[in-house]
């Protein structure tokens, strides 16, 4: 995983937290006890997903010479959800 700036991390986690709050399914399996321990906090759930590399979002970084570099958190592995 490439290193993100603190601003990119905040944007990714915030975008995913918004998706979760709007009803998107979790990308990690959490028991009811774990959810209660987190207080059903969507930001904490998004942070957990980010640390495990499960957020399927791409960051487009501008590079010198008018090029762009697309960076993903990790290659998304669907089998981690099962």
Gaussian input, Z-matrix of N, CA and C with variables (Angstrom, degrees):
# hf/3-21g

backbone

0 1
 N
 C     1     B1
 C     2     B2     1     A1
 N     3     B3     2     A2     1     D1
 C     4     B4     3     A3     2     D2
 C     5     B5     4     A4     3     D3
 N     6     B6     5     A5     4     D4
 C     7     B7     6     A6     5     D5
 C     8     B8     7     A7     6     D6
 N     9     B9     8     A8     7     D7
 C    10    B10     9     A9     8     D8
 C    11    B11    10    A10     9     D9
 N    12    B12    11    A11    10    D10
 C    13    B13    12    A12    11    D11
 C    14    B14    13    A13    12    D12
 N    15    B15    14    A14    13    D13
 C    16    B16    15    A15    14    D14
 C    17    B17    16    A16    15    D15
 N    18    B18    17    A17    16    D16
 C    19    B19    18    A18    17    D17
 C    20    B20    19    A19    18    D18
 N    21    B21    20    A20    19    D19
 C    22    B22    21    A21    20    D20
 C    23    B23    22    A22    21    D21
 N    24    B24    23    A23    22    D22
 C    25    B25    24    A24    23    D23
 C    26    B26    25    A25    24    D24
 N    27    B27    26    A26    25    D25
 C    28    B28    27    A27    26    D26
 C    29    B29    28    A28    27    D27
 N    30    B30    29    A29    28    D28
 C    31    B31    30    A30    29    D29
 C    32    B32    31    A31    30    D30
 N    33    B33    32    A32    31    D31
 C    34    B34    33    A33    32    D32
 C    35    B35    34    A34    33    D33
 N    36    B36    35    A35    34    D34
 C    37    B37    36    A36    35    D35
 C    38    B38    37    A37    36    D36
 N    39    B39    38    A38    37    D37
 C    40    B40    39    A39    38    D38
 C    41    B41    40    A40    39    D39
 N    42    B42    41    A41    40    D40
 C    43    B43    42    A42    41    D41
 C    44    B44    43    A43    42    D42
 N    45    B45    44    A44    43    D43
 C    46    B46    45    A45    44    D44
 C    47    B47    46    A46    45    D45
 N    48    B48    47    A47    46    D46
 C    49    B49    48    A48    47    D47
 C    50    B50    49    A49    48    D48
 N    51    B51    50    A50    49    D49
 C    52    B52    51    A51    50    D50
 C    53    B53    52    A52    51    D51
 N    54    B54    53    A53    52    D52
 C    55    B55    54    A54    53    D53
 C    56    B56    55    A55    54    D54
 N    57    B57    56    A56    55    D55
 C    58    B58    57    A57    56    D56
 C    59    B59    58    A58    57    D57
 N    60    B60    59    A59    58    D58
 C    61    B61    60    A60    59    D59
 C    62    B62    61    A61    60    D60
 N    63    B63    62    A62    61    D61
 C    64    B64    63    A63    62    D62
 C    65    B65    64    A64    63    D63
 N    66    B66    65    A65    64    D64
 C    67    B67    66    A66    65    D65
 C    68    B68    67    A67    66    D66
 N    69    B69    68    A68    67    D67
 C    70    B70    69    A69    68    D68
 C    71    B71    70    A70    69    D69
 N    72    B72    71    A71    70    D70
 C    73    B73    72    A72    71    D71
 C    74    B74    73    A73    72    D72
 N    75    B75    74    A74    73    D73
 C    76    B76    75    A75    74    D74
 C    77    B77    76    A76    75    D75
 N    78    B78    77    A77    76    D76
 C    79    B79    78    A78    77    D77
 C    80    B80    79    A79    78    D78
 N    81    B81    80    A80    79    D79
 C    82    B82    81    A81    80    D80
 C    83    B83    82    A82    81    D81
 N    84    B84    83    A83    82    D82
 C    85    B85    84    A84    83    D83
 C    86    B86    85    A85    84    D84
 N    87    B87    86    A86    85    D85
 C    88    B88    87    A87    86    D86
 C    89    B89    88    A88    87    D87
 N    90    B90    89    A89    88    D88
 C    91    B91    90    A90    89    D89
 C    92    B92    91    A91    90    D90
 N    93    B93    92    A92    91    D91
 C    94    B94    93    A93    92    D92
 C    95    B95    94    A94    93    D93
 N    96    B96    95    A95    94    D94
 C    97    B97    96    A96    95    D95
 C    98    B98    97    A97    96    D96
 N    99    B99    98    A98    97    D97
 C   100   B100    99    A99    98    D98
 C   101   B101   100   A100    99    D99
 N   102   B102   101   A101   100   D100
 C   103   B103   102   A102   101   D101
 C   104   B104   103   A103   102   D102
 N   105   B105   104   A104   103   D103
 C   106   B106   105   A105   104   D104
 C   107   B107   106   A106   105   D105
 N   108   B108   107   A107   106   D106
 C   109   B109   108   A108   107   D107
 C   110   B110   109   A109   108   D108
 N   111   B111   110   A110   109   D109
 C   112   B112   111   A111   110   D110
 C   113   B113   112   A112   111   D111
 N   114   B114   113   A113   112   D112
 C   115   B115   114   A114   113   D113
 C   116   B116   115   A115   114   D114
 N   117   B117   116   A116   115   D115
 C   118   B118   117   A117   116   D116
 C   119   B119   118   A118   117   D117
 N   120   B120   119   A119   118   D118
 C   121   B121   120   A120   119   D119
 C   122   B122   121   A121   120   D120
 N   123   B123   122   A122   121   D121
 C   124   B124   123   A123   122   D122
 C   125   B125   124   A124   123   D123
 N   126   B126   125   A125   124   D124
 C   127   B127   126   A126   125   D125
 C   128   B128   127   A127   126   D126
 N   129   B129   128   A128   127   D127
 C   130   B130   129   A129   128   D128
 C   131   B131   130   A130   129   D129
 N   132   B132   131   A131   130   D130
 C   133   B133   132   A132   131   D131
 C   134   B134   133   A133   132   D132
 N   135   B135   134   A134   133   D133
 C   136   B136   135   A135   134   D134
 C   137   B137   136   A136   135   D135
 N   138   B138   137   A137   136   D136
 C   139   B139   138   A138   137   D137
 C   140   B140   139   A139   138   D138
 N   141   B141   140   A140   139   D139
 C   142   B142   141   A141   140   D140
 C   143   B143   142   A142   141   D141
 N   144   B144   143   A143   142   D142
 C   145   B145   144   A144   143   D143
 C   146   B146   145   A145   144   D144
 N   147   B147   146   A146   145   D145
 C   148   B148   147   A147   146   D146
 C   149   B149   148   A148   147   D147
 N   150   B150   149   A149   148   D148
 C   151   B151   150   A150   149   D149
 C   152   B152   151   A151   150   D150
 N   153   B153   152   A152   151   D151
 C   154   B154   153   A153   152   D152
 C   155   B155   154   A154   153   D153
 N   156   B156   155   A155   154   D154
 C   157   B157   156   A156   155   D155
 C   158   B158   157   A157   156   D156
 N   159   B159   158   A158   157   D157
 C   160   B160   159   A159   158   D158
 C   161   B161   160   A160   159   D159
 N   162   B162   161   A161   160   D160
 C   163   B163   162   A162   161   D161
 C   164   B164   163   A163   162   D162
 N   165   B165   164   A164   163   D163
 C   166   B166   165   A165   164   D164
 C   167   B167   166   A166   165   D165
 N   168   B168   167   A167   166   D166
 C   169   B169   168   A168   167   D167
 C   170   B170   169   A169   168   D168
 N   171   B171   170   A170   169   D169
 C   172   B172   171   A171   170   D170
 C   173   B173   172   A172   171   D171
 N   174   B174   173   A173   172   D172
 C   175   B175   174   A174   173   D173
 C   176   B176   175   A175   174   D174
 N   177   B177   176   A176   175   D175
 C   178   B178   177   A177   176   D176
 C   179   B179   178   A178   177   D177
 N   180   B180   179   A179   178   D178
 C   181   B181   180   A180   179   D179
 C   182   B182   181   A181   180   D180
 N   183   B183   182   A182   181   D181
 C   184   B184   183   A183   182   D182
 C   185   B185   184   A184   183   D183
 N   186   B186   185   A185   184   D184
 C   187   B187   186   A186   185   D185
 C   188   B188   187   A187   186   D186
 N   189   B189   188   A188   187   D187
 C   190   B190   189   A189   188   D188
 C   191   B191   190   A190   189   D189
 N   192   B192   191   A191   190   D190
 C   193   B193   192   A192   191   D191
 C   194   B194   193   A193   192   D192
 N   195   B195   194   A194   193   D193
 C   196   B196   195   A195   194   D194
 C   197   B197   196   A196   195   D195
 N   198   B198   197   A197   196   D196
 C   199   B199   198   A198   197   D197
 C   200   B200   199   A199   198   D198
 N   201   B201   200   A200   199   D199
 C   202   B202   201   A201   200   D200
 C   203   B203   202   A202   201   D201
 N   204   B204   203   A203   202   D202
 C   205   B205   204   A204   203   D203
 C   206   B206   205   A205   204   D204
 N   207   B207   206   A206   205   D205
 C   208   B208   207   A207   206   D206
 C   209   B209   208   A208   207   D207
 N   210   B210   209   A209   208   D208
 C   211   B211   210   A210   209   D209
 C   212   B212   211   A211   210   D210
 N   213   B213   212   A212   211   D211
 C   214   B214   213   A213   212   D212
 C   215   B215   214   A214   213   D213
 N   216   B216   215   A215   214   D214
 C   217   B217   216   A216   215   D215
 C   218   B218   217   A217   216   D216
 N   219   B219   218   A218   217   D217
 C   220   B220   219   A219   218   D218
 C   221   B221   220   A220   219   D219
 N   222   B222   221   A221   220   D220
 C   223   B223   222   A222   221   D221
 C   224   B224   223   A223   222   D222
 N   225   B225   224   A224   223   D223
 C   226   B226   225   A225   224   D224
 C   227   B227   226   A226   225   D225
 N   228   B228   227   A227   226   D226
 C   229   B229   228   A228   227   D227
 C   230   B230   229   A229   228   D228
 N   231   B231   230   A230   229   D229
 C   232   B232   231   A231   230   D230
 C   233   B233   232   A232   231   D231
 N   234   B234   233   A233   232   D232
 C   235   B235   234   A234   233   D233
 C   236   B236   235   A235   234   D234
 N   237   B237   236   A236   235   D235
 C   238   B238   237   A237   236   D236
 C   239   B239   238   A238   237   D237
 N   240   B240   239   A239   238   D238
 C   241   B241   240   A240   239   D239
 C   242   B242   241   A241   240   D240
 N   243   B243   242   A242   241   D241
 C   244   B244   243   A243   242   D242
 C   245   B245   244   A244   243   D243

   B1=1.4461
   B2=1.5200
   B3=1.3073
   B4=1.4524
   B5=1.5227
   B6=1.2992
   B7=1.4578
   B8=1.5228
   B9=1.3146
   B10=1.4508
   B11=1.5235
   B12=1.3145
   B13=1.4529
   B14=1.5235
   B15=1.3195
   B16=1.4609
   B17=1.5308
   B18=1.3247
   B19=1.4587
   B20=1.5329
   B21=1.3297
   B22=1.4645
   B23=1.5188
   B24=1.3350
   B25=1.4622
   B26=1.5242
   B27=1.3244
   B28=1.4683
   B29=1.5200
   B30=1.3215
   B31=1.4707
   B32=1.5316
   B33=1.3247
   B34=1.4662
   B35=1.5239
   B36=1.3298
   B37=1.4672
   B38=1.5293
   B39=1.3233
   B40=1.4574
   B41=1.5212
   B42=1.3258
   B43=1.4694
   B44=1.5193
   B45=1.3289
   B46=1.4639
   B47=1.5303
   B48=1.3301
   B49=1.4650
   B50=1.5307
   B51=1.3173
   B52=1.4672
   B53=1.5265
   B54=1.3255
   B55=1.4642
   B56=1.5253
   B57=1.3321
   B58=1.4703
   B59=1.5250
   B60=1.3368
   B61=1.4660
   B62=1.5270
   B63=1.3367
   B64=1.4630
   B65=1.5305
   B66=1.3486
   B67=1.4643
   B68=1.5140
   B69=1.3219
   B70=1.4676
   B71=1.5341
   B72=1.3156
   B73=1.4705
   B74=1.5227
   B75=1.3272
   B76=1.4656
   B77=1.5191
   B78=1.3220
   B79=1.4617
   B80=1.5262
   B81=1.3255
   B82=1.4563
   B83=1.5166
   B84=1.3099
   B85=1.4614
   B86=1.5176
   B87=1.3333
   B88=1.4564
   B89=1.5205
   B90=1.3180
   B91=1.4616
   B92=1.5306
   B93=1.3235
   B94=1.4601
   B95=1.5231
   B96=1.3241
   B97=1.4658
   B98=1.5343
   B99=1.3347
   B100=1.4696
   B101=1.5284
   B102=1.3385
   B103=1.4661
   B104=1.5253
   B105=1.3264
   B106=1.4683
   B107=1.5193
   B108=1.3465
   B109=1.4575
   B110=1.5345
   B111=1.3528
   B112=1.4675
   B113=1.5174
   B114=1.3280
   B115=1.4623
   B116=1.5122
   B117=1.3231
   B118=1.4713
   B119=1.5270
   B120=1.3208
   B121=1.4584
   B122=1.5288
   B123=1.3324
   B124=1.4636
   B125=1.5243
   B126=1.3255
   B127=1.4681
   B128=1.5246
   B129=1.3318
   B130=1.4704
   B131=1.5296
   B132=1.3262
   B133=1.4677
   B134=1.5227
   B135=1.3339
   B136=1.4691
   B137=1.5267
   B138=1.3398
   B139=1.4644
   B140=1.5166
   B141=1.3238
   B142=1.4586
   B143=1.5265
   B144=1.3248
   B145=1.4631
   B146=1.5285
   B147=1.3243
   B148=1.4615
   B149=1.5293
   B150=1.3285
   B151=1.4642
   B152=1.5234
   B153=1.3416
   B154=1.4605
   B155=1.5272
   B156=1.3202
   B157=1.4574
   B158=1.5124
   B159=1.3262
   B160=1.4632
   B161=1.5250
   B162=1.3093
   B163=1.4676
   B164=1.5283
   B165=1.3380
   B166=1.4708
   B167=1.5254
   B168=1.3210
   B169=1.4631
   B170=1.5174
   B171=1.3265
   B172=1.4575
   B173=1.5213
   B174=1.3311
   B175=1.4612
   B176=1.5189
   B177=1.3373
   B178=1.4621
   B179=1.5174
   B180=1.3242
   B181=1.4603
   B182=1.5216
   B183=1.3375
   B184=1.4680
   B185=1.5260
   B186=1.3204
   B187=1.4567
   B188=1.5310
   B189=1.3174
   B190=1.4660
   B191=1.5340
   B192=1.3046
   B193=1.4653
   B194=1.5125
   B195=1.3141
   B196=1.4715
   B197=1.5214
   B198=1.3130
   B199=1.4590
   B200=1.5139
   B201=1.3111
   B202=1.4567
   B203=1.5128
   B204=1.3080
   B205=1.4594
   B206=1.5227
   B207=1.3348
   B208=1.4562
   B209=1.5178
   B210=1.3218
   B211=1.4584
   B212=1.5216
   B213=1.3302
   B214=1.4565
   B215=1.5153
   B216=1.3275
   B217=1.4593
   B218=1.5271
   B219=1.2861
   B220=1.4566
   B221=1.5146
   B222=1.2980
   B223=1.4518
   B224=1.5173
   B225=1.3237
   B226=1.4609
   B227=1.5091
   B228=1.3182
   B229=1.4590
   B230=1.5232
   B231=1.3198
   B232=1.4723
   B233=1.5172
   B234=1.3312
   B235=1.4693
   B236=1.5244
   B237=1.3423
   B238=1.4618
   B239=1.5213
   B240=1.3145
   B241=1.4554
   B242=1.5210
   B243=1.2880
   B244=1.4673
   B245=1.4961
   A1=108.12
   A2=115.86
   A3=120.13
   A4=109.34
   A5=115.47
   A6=119.90
   A7=109.98
   A8=114.76
   A9=121.18
   A10=109.20
   A11=115.87
   A12=118.93
   A13=107.91
   A14=116.55
   A15=119.23
   A16=111.22
   A17=116.43
   A18=120.69
   A19=110.93
   A20=116.27
   A21=120.49
   A22=110.65
   A23=116.33
   A24=119.72
   A25=110.68
   A26=116.45
   A27=120.45
   A28=111.02
   A29=116.76
   A30=120.68
   A31=111.22
   A32=117.19
   A33=121.42
   A34=110.39
   A35=116.50
   A36=120.53
   A37=110.49
   A38=117.22
   A39=120.59
   A40=112.91
   A41=116.19
   A42=120.16
   A43=110.87
   A44=116.19
   A45=119.92
   A46=110.73
   A47=117.55
   A48=120.86
   A49=110.33
   A50=116.43
   A51=120.20
   A52=110.58
   A53=117.54
   A54=120.96
   A55=110.65
   A56=116.37
   A57=120.74
   A58=109.97
   A59=117.47
   A60=120.25
   A61=112.12
   A62=116.39
   A63=120.25
   A64=112.62
   A65=116.39
   A66=119.49
   A67=115.89
   A68=118.51
   A69=120.18
   A70=109.35
   A71=117.12
   A72=118.83
   A73=111.60
   A74=115.27
   A75=120.49
   A76=109.61
   A77=116.98
   A78=121.92
   A79=111.05
   A80=117.34
   A81=122.55
   A82=108.04
   A83=115.30
   A84=119.48
   A85=107.76
   A86=115.43
   A87=121.58
   A88=108.93
   A89=115.79
   A90=119.74
   A91=108.46
   A92=116.04
   A93=120.02
   A94=110.66
   A95=116.20
   A96=120.38
   A97=111.30
   A98=116.46
   A99=120.47
   A100=111.01
   A101=116.29
   A102=120.00
   A103=111.33
   A104=116.26
   A105=119.47
   A106=110.43
   A107=116.89
   A108=120.76
   A109=110.74
   A110=116.78
   A111=121.69
   A112=112.22
   A113=116.79
   A114=120.29
   A115=112.71
   A116=117.69
   A117=123.34
   A118=111.51
   A119=117.10
   A120=123.50
   A121=109.60
   A122=116.78
   A123=120.61
   A124=112.45
   A125=117.26
   A126=119.85
   A127=110.27
   A128=117.12
   A129=120.25
   A130=110.88
   A131=116.69
   A132=120.66
   A133=109.66
   A134=117.27
   A135=121.48
   A136=110.74
   A137=118.20
   A138=121.19
   A139=110.89
   A140=116.81
   A141=121.29
   A142=110.60
   A143=116.66
   A144=120.55
   A145=111.06
   A146=117.40
   A147=121.51
   A148=110.87
   A149=116.73
   A150=119.78
   A151=111.81
   A152=116.94
   A153=120.67
   A154=112.14
   A155=117.45
   A156=121.23
   A157=113.99
   A158=117.04
   A159=120.88
   A160=114.56
   A161=117.79
   A162=119.73
   A163=108.92
   A164=116.91
   A165=120.08
   A166=113.04
   A167=117.24
   A168=122.17
   A169=109.25
   A170=116.31
   A171=122.32
   A172=109.08
   A173=116.25
   A174=121.93
   A175=107.46
   A176=116.73
   A177=120.92
   A178=107.76
   A179=115.28
   A180=120.67
   A181=110.12
   A182=117.17
   A183=119.05
   A184=109.72
   A185=116.21
   A186=121.99
   A187=108.51
   A188=118.25
   A189=120.62
   A190=111.13
   A191=116.48
   A192=120.82
   A193=113.09
   A194=117.73
   A195=123.34
   A196=112.78
   A197=117.69
   A198=121.45
   A199=108.83
   A200=115.80
   A201=121.68
   A202=108.42
   A203=115.94
   A204=121.35
   A205=107.76
   A206=116.70
   A207=121.39
   A208=108.52
   A209=116.22
   A210=121.31
   A211=108.64
   A212=117.09
   A213=121.66
   A214=108.69
   A215=116.30
   A216=120.54
   A217=109.64
   A218=117.67
   A219=125.51
   A220=105.16
   A221=116.63
   A222=116.43
   A223=106.73
   A224=116.13
   A225=121.59
   A226=109.78
   A227=115.69
   A228=122.00
   A229=108.71
   A230=115.99
   A231=121.73
   A232=112.18
   A233=118.42
   A234=120.19
   A235=112.10
   A236=118.58
   A237=120.57
   A238=111.07
   A239=117.30
   A240=121.13
   A241=112.37
   A242=118.00
   A243=121.35
   A244=112.74
   D1=129.10
   D2=177.13
   D3=-73.40
   D4=153.15
   D5=-179.51
   D6=-76.61
   D7=132.59
   D8=176.66
   D9=-100.00
   D10=153.90
   D11=172.25
   D12=-74.48
   D13=164.94
   D14=179.83
   D15=-63.96
   D16=-26.77
   D17=179.35
   D18=-73.44
   D19=-39.65
   D20=177.35
   D21=-66.61
   D22=-41.78
   D23=177.79
   D24=-60.91
   D25=-45.42
   D26=179.94
   D27=-61.90
   D28=-40.79
   D29=-179.66
   D30=-66.48
   D31=-43.87
   D32=-179.82
   D33=-64.28
   D34=-48.79
   D35=-178.36
   D36=-65.38
   D37=-40.85
   D38=178.68
   D39=-64.70
   D40=-41.15
   D41=178.97
   D42=-65.08
   D43=-41.07
   D44=179.79
   D45=-69.77
   D46=-38.56
   D47=177.92
   D48=-62.08
   D49=-39.44
   D50=176.85
   D51=-63.23
   D52=-43.05
   D53=177.90
   D54=-59.51
   D55=-44.54
   D56=-179.63
   D57=-63.81
   D58=-43.16
   D59=-179.28
   D60=-65.45
   D61=-23.77
   D62=178.10
   D63=-89.44
   D64=4.25
   D65=173.38
   D66=108.25
   D67=7.47
   D68=178.56
   D69=-68.36
   D70=146.22
   D71=179.15
   D72=-70.22
   D73=151.49
   D74=177.14
   D75=-69.78
   D76=147.40
   D77=176.20
   D78=-92.55
   D79=-5.94
   D80=176.14
   D81=-119.23
   D82=152.65
   D83=176.65
   D84=-88.74
   D85=124.64
   D86=179.47
   D87=-129.37
   D88=135.95
   D89=176.71
   D90=-79.73
   D91=167.06
   D92=178.02
   D93=-61.55
   D94=-35.81
   D95=179.66
   D96=-64.69
   D97=-41.86
   D98=178.51
   D99=-65.30
   D100=-39.53
   D101=178.38
   D102=-64.62
   D103=-40.94
   D104=177.95
   D105=-65.31
   D106=-38.81
   D107=179.60
   D108=-62.85
   D109=-37.04
   D110=177.37
   D111=-79.20
   D112=-10.01
   D113=-178.33
   D114=73.56
   D115=24.18
   D116=-177.87
   D117=56.05
   D118=29.97
   D119=-177.42
   D120=-79.36
   D121=116.10
   D122=-176.33
   D123=-66.46
   D124=-29.94
   D125=178.91
   D126=-68.51
   D127=-40.08
   D128=178.29
   D129=-65.69
   D130=-37.75
   D131=177.11
   D132=-65.39
   D133=-43.25
   D134=179.12
   D135=-64.57
   D136=-38.72
   D137=176.90
   D138=-62.17
   D139=-40.84
   D140=178.08
   D141=-63.40
   D142=-44.55
   D143=177.27
   D144=-62.43
   D145=-40.86
   D146=-179.80
   D147=-64.33
   D148=-43.20
   D149=-178.80
   D150=-65.79
   D151=-26.77
   D152=178.26
   D153=-92.16
   D154=-2.64
   D155=177.61
   D156=72.71
   D157=31.85
   D158=-176.63
   D159=-100.87
   D160=0.15
   D161=-178.45
   D162=-85.59
   D163=116.50
   D164=-177.04
   D165=-85.28
   D166=58.88
   D167=177.90
   D168=-116.52
   D169=153.21
   D170=-178.69
   D171=-118.90
   D172=136.05
   D173=175.87
   D174=-103.79
   D175=127.03
   D176=177.92
   D177=-99.02
   D178=109.94
   D179=-178.04
   D180=-98.15
   D181=127.17
   D182=175.30
   D183=-71.68
   D184=136.20
   D185=-179.40
   D186=-117.26
   D187=159.67
   D188=177.83
   D189=-59.16
   D190=144.81
   D191=179.51
   D192=86.33
   D193=22.24
   D194=177.40
   D195=64.10
   D196=27.61
   D197=174.87
   D198=-100.44
   D199=156.60
   D200=176.08
   D201=-122.41
   D202=145.66
   D203=177.91
   D204=-120.50
   D205=123.57
   D206=177.24
   D207=-90.34
   D208=125.78
   D209=-177.55
   D210=-123.67
   D211=127.94
   D212=174.97
   D213=-103.42
   D214=156.59
   D215=-179.45
   D216=-61.31
   D217=-50.68
   D218=173.48
   D219=-157.97
   D220=163.58
   D221=174.95
   D222=-66.84
   D223=127.78
   D224=-174.46
   D225=-70.86
   D226=125.89
   D227=-177.77
   D228=-114.51
   D229=106.34
   D230=-177.77
   D231=-62.35
   D232=-26.86
   D233=-176.97
   D234=-68.31
   D235=-19.60
   D236=178.36
   D237=-67.70
   D238=-20.38
   D239=-178.90
   D240=-81.31
   D241=-20.63
   D242=-175.17
   D243=-87.48

